[in-house]
Amino acid sequence: DADVTQTPRNRITKTGKRIMLECSQTKGHDRMYWYRQDPGLGLRLIYYSFDVKDINKGEISDGYSVSRQAQAKFSLSLESAIPNQTALYFCATSDSRGMNTEAFFGQGTRLTVV
Amino acid sequence: GQQLNQSPQSMFIQEGEDVSMNCTSSSIFNTWLWYKQEPGEGPVLLIALYKAGELTSNGRLTAQFGITRKDSFLNISASIPSDVGIYFCAGLRNYGQNFVFGPGTRLSVLP
């Protein structure tokens, strides 16, 4: 089983709809991240959380919101989806309490807004 | 915006050849990470580097933390078809800060 699980894996939604992407982890990490990936642009940070109830904006947070109600879960919402939010979305975790810090990714959610 | 540069952007090689790619920055990083992403999947961590000058191997992969702390290199020896994918570098400046990712190097291996 994956340590970082994203649901759904694929989603097609209509413009203007609200949609939520879920991420859960069994790694026991305190930090969680949401990234967006577009062709040729690499990974761009949307939001991140260093602990439960801690929420921080990344470089492209407009049009998105997040919720971190439990250490193992971090959800990303698009309040009113628009076509240019069509992308591949990744959740990631890291552990701030160890000597080394590495990010571990989920399998991704492919979102299409029509 | 992105602060890491990766080169080459893409490469086509013959099976069995060695591959070299690099990641550079104008800023110093204290951790360098190398990831591989296959189509439809999330990035998977290949190698992590924590000290300037460090050379670390993972099977046929070898990565180095540049002594200036502004670059890192990844080499793949004797490439095979399953090496196909996008290779990302990531840097972490300091504890408490966020990861910075490069745009990736797309590797294609021709049989």
Interface residues (C-beta under 8 A of the other chain):
Chain A: V4 Y33 Y35 G40 L41 G42 L43 L45 Y48 G58 E59 F90 S94 S96 N100 T101 E102 A103 F104 F105 G106 Q107 G108 R110
Chain B: G1 Q2 T31 L33 Y35 G40 E41 G42 P43 V44 L45 A48 Y50 F88 A90 L92 Y95 G96 N98 F99 F101 G102 P103 G104
